[in-house]
């Protein structure tokens, strides 16, 4: 897929996300802590947006929401949300986490790869490069040689043709598209491109176009990403307090089944006993004018604060008709 098409799709997704954000915040405007939540957008836009999504989902489940709640008599960092059923229902704290990597740092290492192979690729097609780790200068030289040998041997260039597949380098280079409409007037670098492929385990983070030669880079997701998010969520609430950690697994970076297995293994070993459970959340634009969020709840059977009813409570998905809800609520 040409980078210019990727740019259009990315812009479209952002516009729908902004539209959804407007409607979600209108739902949460009367919640306690709303102003503090809005202030968090200055610190981290993406993470705060995920908190907004989770809060909107909880509100759609009939819960009353408190944003950025304060916990008395504790020095721990506060969780993102507190939710309860009116009038005197049991309250649960929620911490929202987004496994992420430094896409800006990746663009530096990807530019070095581009430097090393630019002279052996063409502007007549788009490329997708999957790689496991940062490549040394010697490894980039070897990659260039593999590309050159593959192309020198001839053969038709067609979409999905594999040019290089090296387990030794941890690299796979594929023709992702053939187009005569690729932008050739300058240099374009895009960070955080949404992933429209089905390649699990990779994070489609960046794209580079140099005068028509363009590559979209997929870097392997850290295997410890989920575990790191769980560790970062400990000590947020006093021991014995109902507490759920929400993890954003949207896109192809994480598979629901594999993520569930990893988290369940932690729970079975007795890890994170202060967690009541973990809520895996996928969300995003699915059709024009609709925003979708799906929930997958994992109960911690070894929790110090068990709430078995949550396993049945979080069974619904949420699909928001952005235009309809905006018209209804204004």
C-alpha atoms as one frame of an Amber mdcrd trajectory, in Angstrom:
protein
   0.000   0.000   0.000   1.481   3.332  -1.020   2.390   5.709   1.748   0.082
   8.388   0.329  -2.862   6.002   0.740  -1.679   5.183   4.269  -1.642   8.905
   5.028  -5.243   9.311   3.831  -6.429   6.343   5.896  -4.549   7.606   8.957
  -6.081  11.074   8.640  -9.558   9.595   8.252  -9.143   7.467  11.382  -7.923
  10.472  13.370 -10.942  12.538  12.304 -13.362   9.844  13.436 -11.457   9.461
  16.696 -11.772  13.185  17.329 -15.487  12.978  16.621 -15.854  10.061  19.020
 -13.803  11.897  21.659 -16.192  14.828  21.494 -19.206  12.601  22.139 -17.470
  10.571  24.862 -16.410  13.660  26.782 -19.954  15.007  26.562 -21.077  11.856
  28.407 -18.393  12.259  31.082 -18.656  16.027  31.555 -20.674  15.797  34.761
 -18.396  13.161  36.332 -16.395  14.015  39.415 -12.770  14.706  38.446 -13.622
  15.695  34.864 -11.426  18.816  34.896  -8.453  16.828  36.220  -8.993  14.263
  33.486  -9.008  16.942  30.780  -5.767  18.361  32.206  -4.131  14.941  31.713
  -4.451  15.375  27.934  -1.573  17.859  28.177   0.664  15.146  29.644  -0.105
  12.184  27.384  -2.762  12.424  24.704  -2.916   8.735  23.684  -2.957   7.306
  27.209  -5.579   9.795  28.363  -7.710   9.019  25.318  -7.679   5.344  26.361
  -8.841   6.343  29.849 -11.688   8.289  28.221 -12.654   5.217  26.183 -12.693
   2.956  29.271 -14.681   5.514  31.270 -17.203   5.805  28.446 -17.535   1.997
  28.281 -18.078   1.769  32.053 -20.680   4.508  31.875 -22.401   2.590  29.060
 -22.559  -0.380  31.449 -24.595   1.741  33.864 -21.804   2.647  36.286 -21.208
   6.025  37.898 -17.680   7.217  37.156 -15.149   9.248  39.113 -12.133  10.382
  37.081  -8.667  10.747  38.622  -9.925   9.605  42.063  -8.075  10.453  45.250
  -7.319   7.688  47.757  -7.031   8.890  51.340  -4.234   7.764  53.667  -2.022
   6.328  50.952   1.144   7.506  49.262   0.656   5.289  46.226   0.016   6.777
  42.808  -3.681   7.034  42.204  -5.492   4.842  39.637  -7.291   6.403  36.681
 -10.928   5.639  37.506 -13.356   4.696  40.237 -16.708   3.192  39.258 -19.744
   2.115  41.246 -23.426   1.339  40.856 -25.894   3.819  42.314 -26.915   4.404
  44.992 -24.811   2.263  47.320 -23.144  -0.279  45.056 -19.665  -1.678  45.567
 -16.953   0.483  44.060 -14.036  -0.719  41.934 -10.845   1.130  40.987  -9.537
   0.898  37.433  -6.023   1.519  36.152  -5.622   1.950  32.381  -2.449   0.852
  30.611  -1.268   1.056  27.012   1.752  -1.090  26.108   3.752   1.194  23.895
   7.168   1.746  22.478   9.136   4.828  21.496   8.141   5.259  17.850  10.347
   8.346  17.592  13.360   6.263  18.570  12.399   3.640  15.996  12.396   6.200
  13.168  16.107   6.779  13.796  17.076   3.128  13.438  14.728   2.745  10.461
  16.369   5.677   8.675  19.682   3.870   9.024  18.183   0.772   7.410  16.752
   2.928   4.628  20.169   4.540   4.088  21.750   1.139   3.605  19.277  -0.310
   1.102  17.968   2.756  -0.729  20.127   2.279  -3.814  18.854  -1.270  -4.496
  15.098  -0.602  -4.253  12.761   1.192  -6.666  10.044   3.822  -6.510   7.857
   1.546  -8.671   6.568  -0.397  -5.657   5.964  -0.073  -1.923   7.719  -2.273
   0.621   6.918  -3.641   4.062   9.904  -4.536   6.227   9.355  -6.780   9.267
  12.255  -6.979  11.696  12.886  -8.305  15.197  15.607  -6.009  16.524  17.769
  -3.017  15.709  20.230  -3.917  12.944  23.956  -3.181  13.151  25.740  -1.546
  10.211  27.170  -4.946   9.256  23.700  -6.516   9.322  22.292  -3.703   7.178
  25.080  -4.327   4.660  24.160  -8.020   4.598  20.498  -7.119   4.143  21.400
  -4.892   1.204  23.317  -7.766  -0.381  20.362 -10.154   0.071  17.996  -7.636
  -1.551  20.388  -7.015  -4.427  20.864 -10.746  -5.060  17.118 -11.393  -4.950
  16.314  -8.601  -7.400  19.273  -9.389  -9.667  17.998 -12.928 -10.148  15.046
 -11.317 -11.857  11.464 -12.366 -11.643   8.331 -10.298 -11.789   7.697  -7.714
  -9.074   4.192  -8.271  -7.763   2.225  -7.530  -4.592   3.088  -9.805  -1.639
   6.267 -11.046  -3.300   8.824 -11.899  -0.594  12.163 -10.360  -1.542  14.084
 -11.342   1.608  13.219 -13.756   4.411  16.237 -14.160   6.702  15.873 -15.877
  10.077  19.520 -15.079  10.775  18.889 -11.327  10.501  15.335 -11.542  11.801
  14.126  -9.671   8.712  11.415 -10.215   6.121  10.989  -7.775   3.221   7.771
  -7.930   1.191   6.319  -5.983  -1.717   3.214  -4.436  -0.131   1.891  -2.718
  -3.238   2.546  -1.533  -6.778   1.409   1.948  -7.662   2.161   4.731 -10.099
   0.652   7.303  -7.745   3.297   7.224  -5.021   4.324  10.697  -3.866   7.760
  11.484  -5.365   8.226  15.181  -4.592  10.113  14.962  -1.311  10.737  13.120
   1.952   7.862  12.017   4.175   8.216  10.373   7.589   5.145   9.142   9.438
   5.155   7.825  12.987   2.520   5.536  14.464   0.755   4.465  11.268  -2.309
   2.300  12.026  -1.739  -1.344  11.125  -4.133  -2.662   8.490  -2.395  -6.045
   8.105  -3.061  -9.316   9.906   0.510  -9.835  11.064   0.268 -10.658  14.755
   3.179  -9.865  17.015   4.365  -6.806  15.109   3.822  -3.127  15.757   3.367
  -1.140  12.551   4.966   2.031  13.765   6.504   4.106  11.028   6.711   4.786
   7.316   9.410   6.526   5.279   9.075   7.829   1.718  12.090   9.307  -0.054
  11.147  10.693  -3.447   8.912   7.725  -4.225  10.926   4.974  -2.604   8.890
   3.991   0.410   8.933   1.424   3.182   6.524   0.784   6.046   8.464  -0.653
   9.014   7.047  -3.271  11.382   9.088  -3.990  14.490   8.555  -7.060  16.641
   6.608  -6.416  19.833   8.468  -6.913  23.083   7.451 -10.234  24.650   7.580
  -8.645  28.095   5.269  -5.755  27.236   2.198  -7.134  29.029   4.171  -8.195
  32.093   5.734  -4.753  32.325   2.302  -3.120  32.270   1.088  -5.387  35.071
   4.157  -4.613  37.194   3.668  -0.891  36.631   0.098  -1.194  37.917   0.916
  -2.578  41.365   0.656  -0.520  44.559  -1.944   1.791  43.100  -4.581   0.978
  45.735  -4.445  -0.257  49.352  -4.284  -4.023  49.861  -7.695  -5.705  49.748
  -9.309  -2.967  47.642 -11.253  -4.089  44.541  -8.989  -3.208  41.644  -9.050
  -3.976  37.903  -6.249  -3.240  35.453  -7.404  -2.349  31.912  -4.923  -3.046
  29.110  -5.280  -1.710  25.579  -4.643  -4.562  23.133  -6.039  -2.818  20.054
  -4.585  -3.566  16.644  -2.378  -6.498  15.675   0.244  -6.055  18.372  -1.496
  -8.425  20.785  -3.690 -11.438  20.222  -6.549 -11.789  22.746  -5.982 -15.518
  23.225  -2.225 -15.272  23.751  -2.541 -12.219  25.958  -5.145 -14.014  28.072
  -2.875 -17.034  28.453   0.065 -14.905  29.627  -2.006 -13.024  32.186  -3.775
 -16.170  33.411  -0.387 -17.846  33.894   0.612 -14.951  36.160  -2.593 -15.315
  38.165  -2.188 -19.092  38.472   1.306 -18.592  39.909  -0.127 -16.246  42.531
   1.345 -13.109  40.950  -0.463  -9.785  41.360  -2.769 -10.995  44.117  -3.920
  -7.392  44.708  -5.568  -7.411  41.261  -9.232  -8.392  41.217  -8.809  -9.030
  37.519  -7.607  -7.677  34.187  -9.835  -6.195  31.502  -8.435  -6.506  27.973
  -9.847  -3.785  25.724  -9.838  -3.463  21.959 -11.248  -0.288  20.447 -11.270
   1.756  17.284 -13.229   2.942  14.263 -14.980   0.051  12.499 -17.341   1.752
  10.036 -18.071   5.295   9.030 -19.586   7.055  12.004 -19.087   4.186  14.453
 -16.610   3.612  17.266 -16.307   0.113  18.715 -14.951  -1.179  22.025 -14.825
  -4.865  23.009 -14.093  -6.180  26.512 -12.470  -9.420  27.617 -12.355  -9.854
  31.403  -9.891 -12.186  33.141 -10.757 -13.059  36.730  -7.909 -13.460  39.211
  -8.998 -16.485  41.251  -6.114 -15.876  43.681  -7.063 -12.258  44.322  -7.089
 -10.760  47.807 -10.229  -8.834  46.770 -12.282 -11.176  44.553 -15.452  -9.994
  42.812 -16.748 -13.009  40.856 -19.723 -11.108  39.430 -17.388  -9.012  37.252
 -16.742 -12.027  35.042 -20.371 -11.948  33.927 -20.751  -8.181  34.142 -18.145
  -7.408  31.469 -19.625  -9.399  28.614 -20.951  -6.633  26.392 -19.199  -4.804
  23.614 -19.969  -1.177  22.913 -20.546   0.306  19.461 -21.153   4.027  19.407
 -22.903   5.647  16.480 -20.941   8.875  16.693 -23.202  11.044  14.560 -26.435
   9.763  16.126 -25.209  10.115  19.702 -23.792  13.571  19.045 -27.159  14.712
  17.689 -29.053  13.131  20.589 -26.942  14.621  23.362 -26.547  18.154  22.081
